[in-house]
Amino acid sequence: MANTAQARKRARQAVKQNAHNSSQRSTLRTAIKAVRKAIEAGDKVAAKLVFQSSISTIDSIADKKIIHKNKAARHKSRLSAALKALA
């Protein structure tokens, strides 16, 4: 356990930040799953709409450095390829 006041404060902040980041990662996974589900359903119009909103989510989470920008790019690329393959 932390001994100094500043170390105790950092420990408290770390718990709070971890909870926030975990929530953001969950949002990311949900957005990706929504696109995959729309693609599997075969509805190209709905899939495109969900894809656009998920791109926004992925970018915002990458901007906050919760995931690496290359990981965000990889997710977007793979979702885009799956959407194009639907045609």
Buried (B, 14 or more C-beta within 10 A) or exposed (E): EEEEEEEEEEEEEEEEEEEEBEEBEEBBEEBBEBBBEBBEEEEBEBBBEBBEEBBEBBBBBBEEEBBEEEBBEEBBEEBEEBBEEBE
